[in-house]
């Protein structure tokens, strides 16, 4: 059945298809609302499947609650969930783990879309990204034709075979009759099936809506669907391996809202406590920075008004003042936005913020950290290219500005479920630019002998690496201790980063004040030898009466 190929043996094939990855969470404490538990199904299907005449079809029985078949690993295929009493269809929840499945409120793990881990374990073609279904046109994420086998992945309740998205004979990608939630002409019939070139009728699990057959063409259907004793307890929960950090639950049908960088967590004591502590500490940092290194104090330290000076790349007090001002706003806003996010509506647990506001509050910290890193390079030492080359400094600030734009755009796209498949560009931008700037900050801080500045930048470097890893590995769902531990560690790591840059800000402001001599930075570049202006020799000096003495004094020639 392909389970061993995926490297998971804890659940077993019949239990929940854990060999194809993510069927729940490594449950700790209470069982999560959608955490799947191990199941034992018994299903009988016809061995001599036959089509109904005239192209007729029937909807799946309401007693099956939307199930139309079973995969070879024991996981069920479900189109729309169906109320077993009324027969009414529910809305499809577009939130899947890295293998294309998720758990329901009944704690049953099932597939709504192509099960990529199962297909891959059987040697079939899969997209490069497990979150391919986020794309506006998800079929574009799959090759139009494959050179690999298209394996049998299951059996329908009427006895006909189920394949993945590719025709096993022509190797061509199959699409449903309703691609991208709009009526289009696909290659399959209304039940996501077709007669193949060898005369065999088969169903396909496609990358376009409705993904899974909503009806059956067979004249006979399974005679029984029974389930063994169900134990929905923490001890019986399936271990999760692969929940996509880019996906969350939505009630929208065939829409994706939103796609946060975090999972929406329940308002439980552990989440409330840790977010309150880290949010409260961010408030303290915000207050300290506003009190000890605010723009007024920076202006006083560097001399001149709050808006005078500020020449990019210049080595005078104006250039230092401009850099300190930008560093202040980077630290202040990073700490302020994180404290608002963590204290008022952390991880959207209380649903107080609109999706867009929540995404912006969460994402803004990352470009602010890179801005703070850039300014710390400038302030670390006069011996760096940002001081000597205004064009380089301005160019670097333009890159940071572009990062702010990218972050805001993608936060907005995630909030409204319009995130494109190439959303990885945003992560690459943040991480690549961050590594360059933070590396420079560490280098020039060490060259200037400022070890504390280098340590602060090291925390920032760890944050960049951590954020990249977090988006590319599986750490479990909200019910798992691994997800809670990872997100808690990330919040306190962010706090350490903000504290580090706050220290750099206050230390740099102190340096500017001590070296200004009343408003001029020690590196202002004024000449060491200062001469008094000369008076021409033919001009007589002041009279004795003018000097208040009894003798005439000649004008000084040079001092």
One Martini backbone bead per residue (centre of mass of N, CA, C, O) as a GRO file, in nm:
protein
  559
    1UNK     BB    1   0.049   0.066  -0.002
    2UNK     BB    2   0.314   0.265   0.070
    3UNK     BB    3   0.391   0.320   0.369
    4UNK     BB    4   0.697   0.252   0.399
    5UNK     BB    5   0.802   0.474   0.201
    6UNK     BB    6   0.731   0.711   0.422
    7UNK     BB    7   0.827   0.614   0.724
    8UNK     BB    8   0.542   0.511   0.858
    9UNK     BB    9   0.420   0.277   1.135
   10UNK     BB   10   0.224   0.361   1.369
   11UNK     BB   11  -0.067   0.334   1.231
   12UNK     BB   12  -0.111   0.222   0.965
   13UNK     BB   13  -0.290   0.173   0.688
   14UNK     BB   14  -0.586   0.138   0.807
   15UNK     BB   15  -0.604   0.376   0.999
   16UNK     BB   16  -0.475   0.669   0.825
   17UNK     BB   17  -0.223   0.694   0.632
   18UNK     BB   18   0.061   0.772   0.767
   19UNK     BB   19   0.257   0.697   0.531
   20UNK     BB   20   0.139   0.986   0.400
   21UNK     BB   21   0.129   1.141   0.647
   22UNK     BB   22  -0.073   1.373   0.801
   23UNK     BB   23  -0.301   1.259   1.059
   24UNK     BB   24  -0.212   1.471   1.282
   25UNK     BB   25  -0.128   1.488   1.627
   26UNK     BB   26   0.088   1.496   1.886
   27UNK     BB   27  -0.079   1.445   2.145
   28UNK     BB   28  -0.145   1.684   2.416
   29UNK     BB   29  -0.382   1.633   2.642
   30UNK     BB   30  -0.594   1.742   2.429
   31UNK     BB   31  -0.809   1.690   2.182
   32UNK     BB   32  -0.837   1.807   1.894
   33UNK     BB   33  -1.084   1.906   1.686
   34UNK     BB   34  -0.902   1.780   1.413
   35UNK     BB   35  -0.786   1.526   1.535
   36UNK     BB   36  -0.691   1.234   1.439
   37UNK     BB   37  -0.788   0.893   1.453
   38UNK     BB   38  -0.791   0.574   1.474
   39UNK     BB   39  -0.906   0.339   1.224
   40UNK     BB   40  -1.162   0.074   1.130
   41UNK     BB   41  -1.241  -0.043   0.823
   42UNK     BB   42  -1.536  -0.182   0.637
   43UNK     BB   43  -1.542  -0.254   0.282
   44UNK     BB   44  -1.779  -0.316   0.016
   45UNK     BB   45  -1.725  -0.401  -0.327
   46UNK     BB   46  -1.758  -0.449  -0.642
   47UNK     BB   47  -1.611  -0.684  -0.879
   48UNK     BB   48  -1.838  -0.606  -1.125
   49UNK     BB   49  -1.820  -0.337  -1.272
   50UNK     BB   50  -2.094  -0.119  -1.390
   51UNK     BB   51  -2.249   0.076  -1.608
   52UNK     BB   52  -2.474   0.292  -1.664
   53UNK     BB   53  -2.704   0.384  -1.867
   54UNK     BB   54  -2.679   0.682  -2.048
   55UNK     BB   55  -2.476   0.828  -1.836
   56UNK     BB   56  -2.556   0.773  -1.563
   57UNK     BB   57  -2.604   0.894  -1.218
   58UNK     BB   58  -2.509   0.902  -0.864
   59UNK     BB   59  -2.508   0.992  -0.565
   60UNK     BB   60  -2.388   0.971  -0.278
   61UNK     BB   61  -2.456   0.842   0.005
   62UNK     BB   62  -2.549   0.988   0.299
   63UNK     BB   63  -2.427   0.764   0.486
   64UNK     BB   64  -2.123   0.840   0.379
   65UNK     BB   65  -2.062   1.153   0.401
   66UNK     BB   66  -1.908   1.180   0.094
   67UNK     BB   67  -1.804   0.914   0.037
   68UNK     BB   68  -1.646   0.735  -0.264
   69UNK     BB   69  -1.379   0.607  -0.130
   70UNK     BB   70  -1.059   0.421  -0.122
   71UNK     BB   71  -0.752   0.397  -0.042
   72UNK     BB   72  -0.477   0.181  -0.026
   73UNK     BB   73  -0.420   0.307   0.285
   74UNK     BB   74  -0.730   0.369   0.417
   75UNK     BB   75  -0.815   0.633   0.298
   76UNK     BB   76  -1.058   0.855   0.238
   77UNK     BB   77  -1.276   0.981  -0.011
   78UNK     BB   78  -1.384   1.330  -0.028
   79UNK     BB   79  -1.578   1.566  -0.111
   80UNK     BB   80  -1.845   1.657   0.006
   81UNK     BB   81  -1.993   1.696   0.279
   82UNK     BB   82  -2.258   1.496   0.428
   83UNK     BB   83  -2.559   1.483   0.564
   84UNK     BB   84  -2.700   1.190   0.697
   85UNK     BB   85  -2.995   1.313   0.723
   86UNK     BB   86  -3.041   1.540   0.481
   87UNK     BB   87  -2.806   1.551   0.240
   88UNK     BB   88  -2.641   1.797   0.274
   89UNK     BB   89  -2.404   2.002   0.167
   90UNK     BB   90  -2.099   2.108   0.232
   91UNK     BB   91  -1.810   2.279   0.287
   92UNK     BB   92  -1.498   2.322   0.173
   93UNK     BB   93  -1.189   2.273   0.338
   94UNK     BB   94  -0.899   2.470   0.264
   95UNK     BB   95  -0.701   2.252   0.461
   96UNK     BB   96  -0.380   2.110   0.431
   97UNK     BB   97  -0.151   1.898   0.427
   98UNK     BB   98   0.138   1.774   0.269
   99UNK     BB   99  -0.071   1.522   0.157
  100UNK     BB  100  -0.391   1.620   0.120
  101UNK     BB  101  -0.502   1.622   0.418
  102UNK     BB  102  -0.756   1.585   0.688
  103UNK     BB  103  -0.934   1.660   0.967
  104UNK     BB  104  -1.226   1.622   1.139
  105UNK     BB  105  -1.469   1.657   1.380
  106UNK     BB  106  -1.466   1.322   1.375
  107UNK     BB  107  -1.155   1.231   1.346
  108UNK     BB  108  -1.122   1.198   1.030
  109UNK     BB  109  -0.916   1.099   0.791
  110UNK     BB  110  -0.886   1.274   0.464
  111UNK     BB  111  -0.955   1.323   0.118
  112UNK     BB  112  -0.986   1.604  -0.140
  113UNK     BB  113  -0.712   1.556  -0.277
  114UNK     BB  114  -0.433   1.478  -0.397
  115UNK     BB  115  -0.216   1.225  -0.266
  116UNK     BB  116   0.111   1.287  -0.280
  117UNK     BB  117   0.246   1.076  -0.095
  118UNK     BB  118   0.118   0.827  -0.216
  119UNK     BB  119   0.200   0.872  -0.509
  120UNK     BB  120   0.505   0.882  -0.454
  121UNK     BB  121   0.527   0.595  -0.317
  122UNK     BB  122   0.417   0.471  -0.614
  123UNK     BB  123   0.575   0.652  -0.851
  124UNK     BB  124   0.449   0.923  -0.898
  125UNK     BB  125   0.338   1.232  -0.988
  126UNK     BB  126   0.446   1.551  -0.851
  127UNK     BB  127   0.480   1.833  -0.720
  128UNK     BB  128   0.712   2.042  -0.576
  129UNK     BB  129   0.465   2.139  -0.407
  130UNK     BB  130   0.238   2.081  -0.143
  131UNK     BB  131   0.093   2.386  -0.198
  132UNK     BB  132  -0.044   2.393  -0.490
  133UNK     BB  133  -0.354   2.472  -0.408
  134UNK     BB  134  -0.294   2.793  -0.382
  135UNK     BB  135  -0.327   2.839  -0.660
  136UNK     BB  136  -0.521   2.980  -0.892
  137UNK     BB  137  -0.396   2.748  -1.096
  138UNK     BB  138  -0.328   2.438  -0.994
  139UNK     BB  139  -0.269   2.280  -1.264
  140UNK     BB  140   0.007   2.439  -1.322
  141UNK     BB  141   0.178   2.257  -1.100
  142UNK     BB  142   0.140   2.039  -1.315
  143UNK     BB  143   0.233   1.838  -1.538
  144UNK     BB  144   0.095   1.768  -1.847
  145UNK     BB  145   0.319   1.540  -1.850
  146UNK     BB  146   0.430   1.205  -1.792
  147UNK     BB  147   0.692   0.947  -1.732
  148UNK     BB  148   0.533   0.817  -1.526
  149UNK     BB  149   0.346   0.643  -1.339
  150UNK     BB  150  -0.011   0.575  -1.290
  151UNK     BB  151  -0.136   0.486  -1.010
  152UNK     BB  152  -0.320   0.301  -0.815
  153UNK     BB  153  -0.512   0.455  -0.528
  154UNK     BB  154  -0.812   0.315  -0.562
  155UNK     BB  155  -1.166   0.264  -0.466
  156UNK     BB  156  -1.480   0.269  -0.546
  157UNK     BB  157  -1.809   0.203  -0.443
  158UNK     BB  158  -1.858   0.071  -0.753
  159UNK     BB  159  -1.553  -0.067  -0.834
  160UNK     BB  160  -1.388   0.149  -0.950
  161UNK     BB  161  -1.110   0.293  -1.032
  162UNK     BB  162  -0.842   0.499  -0.888
  163UNK     BB  163  -0.675   0.786  -0.987
  164UNK     BB  164  -0.495   1.026  -1.039
  165UNK     BB  165  -0.416   1.296  -1.261
  166UNK     BB  166  -0.329   1.048  -1.451
  167UNK     BB  167  -0.315   0.878  -1.731
  168UNK     BB  168  -0.192   0.551  -1.760
  169UNK     BB  169  -0.155   0.570  -2.081
  170UNK     BB  170  -0.100   0.884  -2.177
  171UNK     BB  171   0.011   1.072  -1.926
  172UNK     BB  172  -0.213   1.280  -1.886
  173UNK     BB  173  -0.363   1.547  -1.763
  174UNK     BB  174  -0.640   1.577  -1.548
  175UNK     BB  175  -0.955   1.752  -1.561
  176UNK     BB  176  -1.213   1.905  -1.455
  177UNK     BB  177  -1.531   2.059  -1.521
  178UNK     BB  178  -1.427   2.262  -1.262
  179UNK     BB  179  -1.213   2.500  -1.289
  180UNK     BB  180  -1.151   2.724  -1.051
  181UNK     BB  181  -1.472   2.744  -0.980
  182UNK     BB  182  -1.534   2.722  -1.289
  183UNK     BB  183  -1.693   2.679  -1.582
  184UNK     BB  184  -1.550   2.415  -1.766
  185UNK     BB  185  -1.369   2.220  -1.997
  186UNK     BB  186  -1.293   1.906  -1.940
  187UNK     BB  187  -1.171   1.561  -1.959
  188UNK     BB  188  -1.421   1.499  -1.786
  189UNK     BB  189  -1.680   1.409  -1.625
  190UNK     BB  190  -1.905   1.477  -1.370
  191UNK     BB  191  -1.741   1.221  -1.207
  192UNK     BB  192  -1.431   1.215  -1.273
  193UNK     BB  193  -1.451   1.044  -1.548
  194UNK     BB  194  -1.354   0.768  -1.784
  195UNK     BB  195  -1.287   0.626  -2.088
  196UNK     BB  196  -1.039   0.460  -2.179
  197UNK     BB  197  -0.855   0.329  -2.445
  198UNK     BB  198  -0.919   0.025  -2.315
  199UNK     BB  199  -1.234   0.066  -2.188
  200UNK     BB  200  -1.180   0.164  -1.909
  201UNK     BB  201  -1.328   0.271  -1.626
  202UNK     BB  202  -1.243   0.584  -1.443
  203UNK     BB  203  -1.119   0.760  -1.178
  204UNK     BB  204  -1.022   1.102  -1.071
  205UNK     BB  205  -0.777   1.289  -0.895
  206UNK     BB  206  -0.773   1.631  -0.914
  207UNK     BB  207  -0.642   1.977  -0.941
  208UNK     BB  208  -0.954   2.035  -0.975
  209UNK     BB  209  -1.253   2.128  -0.942
  210UNK     BB  210  -1.369   1.884  -0.714
  211UNK     BB  211  -1.128   1.653  -0.737
  212UNK     BB  212  -1.368   1.472  -0.633
  213UNK     BB  213  -1.607   1.271  -0.673
  214UNK     BB  214  -1.976   1.336  -0.657
  215UNK     BB  215  -2.022   1.071  -0.825
  216UNK     BB  216  -2.173   0.771  -0.972
  217UNK     BB  217  -2.170   0.519  -1.251
  218UNK     BB  218  -2.253   0.275  -1.113
  219UNK     BB  219  -2.493   0.015  -1.070
  220UNK     BB  220  -2.316  -0.055  -0.823
  221UNK     BB  221  -2.275  -0.074  -0.467
  222UNK     BB  222  -2.184  -0.077  -0.171
  223UNK     BB  223  -2.314  -0.269   0.101
  224UNK     BB  224  -2.086  -0.171   0.313
  225UNK     BB  225  -2.015   0.051   0.606
  226UNK     BB  226  -1.783  -0.016   0.853
  227UNK     BB  227  -1.691   0.029   1.205
  228UNK     BB  228  -1.509   0.015   1.451
  229UNK     BB  229  -1.397   0.091   1.737
  230UNK     BB  230  -1.411   0.412   1.879
  231UNK     BB  231  -1.121   0.620   1.998
  232UNK     BB  232  -1.136   0.956   2.107
  233UNK     BB  233  -0.815   0.997   2.199
  234UNK     BB  234  -0.503   1.084   2.271
  235UNK     BB  235  -0.382   0.791   2.251
  236UNK     BB  236  -0.536   0.759   1.947
  237UNK     BB  237  -0.371   0.949   1.802
  238UNK     BB  238  -0.229   1.079   1.531
  239UNK     BB  239   0.068   1.141   1.398
  240UNK     BB  240   0.203   1.426   1.290
  241UNK     BB  241   0.326   1.486   0.934
  242UNK     BB  242   0.282   1.795   0.761
  243UNK     BB  243   0.182   2.072   0.827
  244UNK     BB  244   0.096   2.353   0.674
  245UNK     BB  245   0.190   2.688   0.744
  246UNK     BB  246  -0.007   2.803   0.492
  247UNK     BB  247  -0.262   2.675   0.651
  248UNK     BB  248  -0.618   2.717   0.708
  249UNK     BB  249  -0.920   2.747   0.811
  250UNK     BB  250  -1.231   2.743   0.613
  251UNK     BB  251  -1.573   2.814   0.504
  252UNK     BB  252  -1.503   2.822   0.222
  253UNK     BB  253  -1.593   2.749  -0.111
  254UNK     BB  254  -1.333   2.730  -0.311
  255UNK     BB  255  -1.151   2.879  -0.100
  256UNK     BB  256  -0.870   3.080   0.046
  257UNK     BB  257  -0.900   3.144   0.399
  258UNK     BB  258  -0.634   3.207   0.507
  259UNK     BB  259  -0.255   3.227   0.473
  260UNK     BB  260  -0.079   3.191   0.722
  261UNK     BB  261   0.227   3.194   0.921
  262UNK     BB  262   0.005   3.075   1.111
  263UNK     BB  263  -0.180   2.921   1.346
  264UNK     BB  264  -0.484   2.885   1.480
  265UNK     BB  265  -0.538   2.911   1.814
  266UNK     BB  266  -0.635   2.827   2.109
  267UNK     BB  267  -0.773   2.950   2.420
  268UNK     BB  268  -0.525   2.862   2.608
  269UNK     BB  269  -0.325   2.880   2.876
  270UNK     BB  270  -0.045   2.847   2.734
  271UNK     BB  271  -0.092   3.066   2.517
  272UNK     BB  272  -0.173   3.303   2.696
  273UNK     BB  273   0.080   3.313   2.876
  274UNK     BB  274   0.314   3.340   2.663
  275UNK     BB  275   0.200   3.589   2.511
  276UNK     BB  276   0.186   3.777   2.758
  277UNK     BB  277   0.484   3.779   2.830
  278UNK     BB  278   0.608   3.863   2.556
  279UNK     BB  279   0.428   4.115   2.518
  280UNK     BB  280   0.512   4.260   2.782
  281UNK     BB  281   0.816   4.285   2.710
  282UNK     BB  282   0.768   4.460   2.459
  283UNK     BB  283   0.654   4.698   2.616
  284UNK     BB  284   0.910   4.760   2.772
  285UNK     BB  285   1.089   4.817   2.528
  286UNK     BB  286   0.921   5.044   2.412
  287UNK     BB  287   0.949   5.233   2.660
  288UNK     BB  288   1.259   5.252   2.679
  289UNK     BB  289   1.308   5.365   2.396
  290UNK     BB  290   1.118   5.615   2.422
  291UNK     BB  291   1.285   5.734   2.671
  292UNK     BB  292   1.616   5.695   2.586
  293UNK     BB  293   1.584   5.694   2.230
  294UNK     BB  294   1.458   5.935   2.113
  295UNK     BB  295   1.450   6.185   1.883
  296UNK     BB  296   1.529   6.408   2.084
  297UNK     BB  297   1.790   6.273   2.192
  298UNK     BB  298   1.926   6.241   1.920
  299UNK     BB  299   1.935   6.540   1.846
  300UNK     BB  300   2.102   6.624   2.095
  301UNK     BB  301   2.350   6.437   2.040
  302UNK     BB  302   2.401   6.556   1.729
  303UNK     BB  303   2.262   6.803   1.667
  304UNK     BB  304   2.019   6.995   1.611
  305UNK     BB  305   1.748   6.912   1.472
  306UNK     BB  306   1.526   6.659   1.389
  307UNK     BB  307   1.550   6.737   1.052
  308UNK     BB  308   1.838   6.781   1.032
  309UNK     BB  309   2.026   6.656   0.809
  310UNK     BB  310   2.081   6.322   0.692
  311UNK     BB  311   2.311   6.236   0.513
  312UNK     BB  312   2.379   5.998   0.300
  313UNK     BB  313   2.690   5.858   0.391
  314UNK     BB  314   2.780   6.053   0.578
  315UNK     BB  315   3.035   6.160   0.839
  316UNK     BB  316   2.831   6.316   1.007
  317UNK     BB  317   2.590   6.409   1.226
  318UNK     BB  318   2.362   6.386   1.017
  319UNK     BB  319   2.404   6.089   0.934
  320UNK     BB  320   2.380   5.969   1.217
  321UNK     BB  321   2.101   6.077   1.281
  322UNK     BB  322   1.947   5.934   1.054
  323UNK     BB  323   2.021   5.646   1.145
  324UNK     BB  324   1.903   5.662   1.433
  325UNK     BB  325   1.614   5.720   1.350
  326UNK     BB  326   1.569   5.453   1.193
  327UNK     BB  327   1.638   5.266   1.427
  328UNK     BB  328   1.418   5.355   1.616
  329UNK     BB  329   1.170   5.283   1.435
  330UNK     BB  330   1.239   4.985   1.407
  331UNK     BB  331   1.229   4.907   1.708
  332UNK     BB  332   0.960   5.033   1.794
  333UNK     BB  333   0.774   4.888   1.582
  334UNK     BB  334   0.849   4.596   1.640
  335UNK     BB  335   0.756   4.599   1.939
  336UNK     BB  336   0.470   4.715   1.905
  337UNK     BB  337   0.344   4.508   1.705
  338UNK     BB  338   0.403   4.256   1.879
  339UNK     BB  339   0.242   4.342   2.131
  340UNK     BB  340  -0.034   4.365   1.994
  341UNK     BB  341  -0.052   4.077   1.887
  342UNK     BB  342  -0.002   3.921   2.172
  343UNK     BB  343  -0.227   4.075   2.358
  344UNK     BB  344  -0.498   4.081   2.181
  345UNK     BB  345  -0.451   3.862   1.902
  346UNK     BB  346  -0.317   3.579   1.920
  347UNK     BB  347  -0.332   3.391   1.646
  348UNK     BB  348  -0.644   3.457   1.624
  349UNK     BB  349  -0.800   3.347   1.892
  350UNK     BB  350  -1.032   3.602   1.903
  351UNK     BB  351  -1.117   3.752   1.639
  352UNK     BB  352  -1.049   4.082   1.635
  353UNK     BB  353  -0.895   4.087   1.377
  354UNK     BB  354  -0.844   4.143   1.081
  355UNK     BB  355  -0.668   3.970   0.862
  356UNK     BB  356  -0.486   4.199   0.759
  357UNK     BB  357  -0.389   4.307   1.033
  358UNK     BB  358  -0.267   4.046   1.141
  359UNK     BB  359  -0.058   4.008   0.913
  360UNK     BB  360   0.091   4.280   0.944
  361UNK     BB  361   0.173   4.255   1.243
  362UNK     BB  362   0.344   3.998   1.196
  363UNK     BB  363   0.534   4.079   0.933
  364UNK     BB  364   0.684   4.359   1.000
  365UNK     BB  365   0.936   4.271   1.165
  366UNK     BB  366   1.128   4.166   0.937
  367UNK     BB  367   1.205   4.432   0.786
  368UNK     BB  368   1.287   4.583   1.048
  369UNK     BB  369   1.533   4.408   1.108
  370UNK     BB  370   1.688   4.478   0.847
  371UNK     BB  371   1.704   4.779   0.902
  372UNK     BB  372   1.859   4.760   1.168
  373UNK     BB  373   2.105   4.619   1.046
  374UNK     BB  374   2.190   4.843   0.852
  375UNK     BB  375   2.232   5.067   1.070
  376UNK     BB  376   2.451   4.910   1.231
  377UNK     BB  377   2.662   4.928   1.013
  378UNK     BB  378   2.689   5.235   0.999
  379UNK     BB  379   2.745   5.275   1.324
  380UNK     BB  380   2.995   5.097   1.398
  381UNK     BB  381   3.182   5.242   1.164
  382UNK     BB  382   3.366   5.448   0.953
  383UNK     BB  383   3.482   5.163   0.832
  384UNK     BB  384   3.255   5.173   0.580
  385UNK     BB  385   3.079   5.178   0.279
  386UNK     BB  386   2.832   5.351   0.379
  387UNK     BB  387   3.003   5.610   0.445
  388UNK     BB  388   3.166   5.639   0.158
  389UNK     BB  389   2.880   5.547   0.002
  390UNK     BB  390   2.586   5.686  -0.070
  391UNK     BB  391   2.480   5.501  -0.298
  392UNK     BB  392   2.487   5.236  -0.135
  393UNK     BB  393   2.300   5.324   0.093
  394UNK     BB  394   2.054   5.393  -0.078
  395UNK     BB  395   2.030   5.114  -0.210
  396UNK     BB  396   1.979   4.959   0.053
  397UNK     BB  397   1.719   5.116   0.131
  398UNK     BB  398   1.561   5.030  -0.120
  399UNK     BB  399   1.557   4.730  -0.058
  400UNK     BB  400   1.403   4.757   0.208
  401UNK     BB  401   1.155   4.890   0.085
  402UNK     BB  402   1.086   4.645  -0.094
  403UNK     BB  403   1.038   4.455   0.144
  404UNK     BB  404   0.796   4.601   0.258
  405UNK     BB  405   0.623   4.562   0.007
  406UNK     BB  406   0.628   4.257  -0.009
  407UNK     BB  407   0.513   4.200   0.270
  408UNK     BB  408   0.242   4.351   0.233
  409UNK     BB  409   0.141   4.202  -0.015
  410UNK     BB  410   0.151   3.907   0.104
  411UNK     BB  411  -0.025   3.962   0.345
  412UNK     BB  412  -0.273   4.035   0.173
  413UNK     BB  413  -0.294   3.771   0.012
  414UNK     BB  414  -0.329   3.588   0.256
  415UNK     BB  415  -0.584   3.727   0.378
  416UNK     BB  416  -0.744   3.675   0.074
  417UNK     BB  417  -0.653   3.402  -0.071
  418UNK     BB  418  -0.410   3.501  -0.313
  419UNK     BB  419  -0.177   3.320  -0.301
  420UNK     BB  420   0.083   3.238  -0.474
  421UNK     BB  421   0.308   2.995  -0.569
  422UNK     BB  422   0.548   3.235  -0.551
  423UNK     BB  423   0.578   3.312  -0.234
  424UNK     BB  424   0.885   3.241  -0.186
  425UNK     BB  425   1.008   3.515  -0.261
  426UNK     BB  426   0.970   3.650   0.014
  427UNK     BB  427   1.157   3.459   0.175
  428UNK     BB  428   1.412   3.499   0.006
  429UNK     BB  429   1.439   3.798   0.042
  430UNK     BB  430   1.464   3.804   0.348
  431UNK     BB  431   1.701   3.598   0.384
  432UNK     BB  432   1.919   3.700   0.187
  433UNK     BB  433   1.933   3.995   0.285
  434UNK     BB  434   1.975   3.931   0.584
  435UNK     BB  435   2.246   3.783   0.560
  436UNK     BB  436   2.406   4.016   0.440
  437UNK     BB  437   2.356   4.240   0.654
  438UNK     BB  438   2.419   4.080   0.914
  439UNK     BB  439   2.703   4.001   0.836
  440UNK     BB  440   2.806   4.293   0.825
  441UNK     BB  441   2.738   4.369   1.117
  442UNK     BB  442   2.929   4.167   1.248
  443UNK     BB  443   3.194   4.249   1.116
  444UNK     BB  444   3.201   4.564   1.198
  445UNK     BB  445   3.174   4.517   1.501
  446UNK     BB  446   3.438   4.356   1.538
  447UNK     BB  447   3.631   4.571   1.413
  448UNK     BB  448   3.529   4.782   1.648
  449UNK     BB  449   3.495   4.610   1.926
  450UNK     BB  450   3.168   4.530   1.929
  451UNK     BB  451   3.044   4.264   2.075
  452UNK     BB  452   2.750   4.332   2.151
  453UNK     BB  453   2.663   4.389   1.861
  454UNK     BB  454   2.729   4.111   1.744
  455UNK     BB  455   2.536   3.950   1.925
  456UNK     BB  456   2.277   4.088   1.830
  457UNK     BB  457   2.314   3.993   1.530
  458UNK     BB  458   2.309   3.689   1.582
  459UNK     BB  459   2.013   3.672   1.660
  460UNK     BB  460   1.916   3.765   1.383
  461UNK     BB  461   2.037   3.531   1.223
  462UNK     BB  462   1.876   3.307   1.363
  463UNK     BB  463   1.599   3.411   1.276
  464UNK     BB  464   1.630   3.369   0.976
  465UNK     BB  465   1.686   3.066   0.978
  466UNK     BB  466   1.436   2.982   1.139
  467UNK     BB  467   1.217   3.089   0.943
  468UNK     BB  468   1.292   2.910   0.705
  469UNK     BB  469   1.262   2.635   0.844
  470UNK     BB  470   0.962   2.668   0.939
  471UNK     BB  471   0.857   2.671   0.622
  472UNK     BB  472   0.999   2.357   0.555
  473UNK     BB  473   0.875   2.213   0.806
  474UNK     BB  474   0.746   1.977   1.032
  475UNK     BB  475   0.558   2.060   1.359
  476UNK     BB  476   0.264   2.048   1.360
  477UNK     BB  477  -0.006   2.122   1.540
  478UNK     BB  478  -0.185   2.287   1.788
  479UNK     BB  479  -0.183   2.008   1.968
  480UNK     BB  480   0.119   2.022   1.968
  481UNK     BB  481   0.419   2.056   2.134
  482UNK     BB  482   0.603   2.141   1.899
  483UNK     BB  483   0.449   2.396   1.812
  484UNK     BB  484   0.451   2.543   2.079
  485UNK     BB  485   0.758   2.544   2.122
  486UNK     BB  486   0.839   2.689   1.859
  487UNK     BB  487   0.668   2.952   1.889
  488UNK     BB  488   0.784   3.036   2.162
  489UNK     BB  489   1.077   3.054   2.075
  490UNK     BB  490   1.034   3.267   1.852
  491UNK     BB  491   0.928   3.499   2.031
  492UNK     BB  492   1.190   3.516   2.215
  493UNK     BB  493   1.384   3.566   1.984
  494UNK     BB  494   1.261   3.832   1.892
  495UNK     BB  495   1.310   3.974   2.159
  496UNK     BB  496   1.619   3.955   2.151
  497UNK     BB  497   1.651   4.120   1.895
  498UNK     BB  498   1.520   4.384   1.994
  499UNK     BB  499   1.706   4.424   2.236
  500UNK     BB  500   1.968   4.440   2.076
  501UNK     BB  501   1.888   4.699   1.907
  502UNK     BB  502   1.834   4.875   2.152
  503UNK     BB  503   2.124   4.875   2.249
  504UNK     BB  504   2.251   4.997   1.999
  505UNK     BB  505   2.094   5.259   2.005
  506UNK     BB  506   2.188   5.360   2.289
  507UNK     BB  507   2.494   5.340   2.235
  508UNK     BB  508   2.503   5.528   1.985
  509UNK     BB  509   2.382   5.776   2.125
  510UNK     BB  510   2.606   5.803   2.334
  511UNK     BB  511   2.840   5.840   2.138
  512UNK     BB  512   2.731   6.095   2.001
  513UNK     BB  513   2.729   6.266   2.259
  514UNK     BB  514   3.035   6.233   2.347
  515UNK     BB  515   3.148   6.319   2.040
  516UNK     BB  516   3.023   6.616   1.979
  517UNK     BB  517   3.079   6.879   2.145
  518UNK     BB  518   2.787   7.012   2.103
  519UNK     BB  519   2.685   6.850   1.813
  520UNK     BB  520   2.952   6.691   1.710
  521UNK     BB  521   3.093   6.454   1.561
  522UNK     BB  522   3.407   6.306   1.586
  523UNK     BB  523   3.381   6.252   1.249
  524UNK     BB  524   3.342   6.532   1.098
  525UNK     BB  525   3.623   6.655   0.962
  526UNK     BB  526   3.781   6.870   1.097
  527UNK     BB  527   4.030   7.065   1.144
  528UNK     BB  528   4.299   7.082   1.363
  529UNK     BB  529   4.401   7.355   1.243
  530UNK     BB  530   4.340   7.676   1.385
  531UNK     BB  531   4.300   7.999   1.244
  532UNK     BB  532   4.318   8.320   1.263
  533UNK     BB  533   4.240   8.593   1.134
  534UNK     BB  534   4.381   8.831   0.929
  535UNK     BB  535   4.537   9.141   0.931
  536UNK     BB  536   4.625   9.385   0.773
  537UNK     BB  537   4.921   9.574   0.813
  538UNK     BB  538   4.793   9.875   0.740
  539UNK     BB  539   4.618   9.829   0.985
  540UNK     BB  540   4.554   9.975   1.263
  541UNK     BB  541   4.534   9.963   1.572
  542UNK     BB  542   4.412  10.020   1.854
  543UNK     BB  543   4.381  10.231   2.083
  544UNK     BB  544   4.439  10.279   2.404
  545UNK     BB  545   4.149  10.370   2.467
  546UNK     BB  546   4.012  10.121   2.338
  547UNK     BB  547   4.170   9.916   2.537
  548UNK     BB  548   4.227  10.064   2.821
  549UNK     BB  549   4.519  10.176   2.782
  550UNK     BB  550   4.860  10.335   2.752
  551UNK     BB  551   4.903  10.179   2.477
  552UNK     BB  552   4.992  10.095   2.174
  553UNK     BB  553   4.847   9.844   1.955
  554UNK     BB  554   4.915   9.612   1.735
  555UNK     BB  555   4.818   9.417   1.502
  556UNK     BB  556   4.777   9.102   1.452
  557UNK     BB  557   4.911   8.862   1.225
  558UNK     BB  558   4.934   8.583   1.404
  559UNK     BB  559   4.805   8.268   1.573
   0.00000   0.00000   0.00000
